[in-house]
Amino acid sequence: MRAFVTGTTGLLGSNLTRALLQAGYEVRGLVRSKEKAVRVFKDAAGVEFITGDMDNVAGFAPALAGCDVLFHAAAYFREYYQPGDHKGTLEKINVQGTIDLLIAAEKHGVSRAIHTSSSGVIGKKENGDPGDESTPPDEFASSNLYFASKVSAELAIGRFLKERSLPVVMILPGWMWGPGDAAPTGSGQLVLDFLKRKLPGVIDGGASLVDARDVAAAMVALAGKGRSGERYIVGGPHLDFTQIFTVLEKVTGVPAPTRRIPYALSAAVGFASENWARLTGKSALITFEGVRTMHAKKAVDSTKAIRELGATFRPFEETVKDEVEWFRANAYS
């Protein structure tokens, strides 16, 4: 079996690629930089790197030929949580790029596609319980433009399935953590800032946290078990920042910040950090959208993935330990 993976060097994509290799797949991985890919996979054989970008699917589409399953893990995500106008790029990459990719996959004989959405498209149930696959988006999924792009992509996939024959299954991960976060993503940067004692305090927020390796394992299972058109939440347990920092302190030995930062103050800091980033051209330590996302404290229900895919969730402490060790081994801290 041969798999085609987009976003191969990302947190999810790199762990997915390794899970596929372990499961006996040959892998073709879409990368923007072959040099970076070689660094990320210096310990992994059996990956064929395809240079390309999701803003030009036609440029790499012929490499889909001969692949059995497409795993679409690439997205315009990390960049959204930095200053700038991202709406057009989110639409181009996350929505239109996804449909262009699925059309190309069908044209070149791929037999199945797994699309990575986000648990951010799931609202809370009316009684306040965590949302599941049947729970519609809430207003937050509209105002957060990244989540909104994932809602639009899911709707576009629904239209695609009415007109085309390629089976498509969707996975909706929670906030992903884990080793291999080369970018790093927001979670990885949080770990690095914690290690360097750059965090000013504890913000009022939390989320459903999941190890990227557990999401990858569920995606491999989807290749054989998932039903076309279905959505599977792989969200993990909900933790607030006090719980997150407690685990980080235990694993690293670095004292956790104790000062409580009210939401209004953290939002103001986010605005100020974004403005400073615009002036200096540097990355913002914290952004208003990131603060707002965490303050929503949304939890999700992964029962369906557990029941149908055998999804499991390793302890958060294990995830943090492995992530910190990976950062230290790769000279990030």
PyMOL commands that set and color helices and strands:
alter all, ss='L'
color gray80, all
select helices_A, chain A and resi 11-22+34-40+57-59+61-64+78-81+87-107+119-121+139-143+145-163+186-195+212-225+241-252+263-280+288-295+303-309+316-329
alter helices_A, ss='H'
color red, helices_A
select strands_A, chain A and resi 2-6+26-31+47-51+69-72+112-116+168-173+175-177+202-203+206-211+231-234+238-240+260-261
alter strands_A, ss='S'
color yellow, strands_A
deselect
rebuild
show_as cartoon
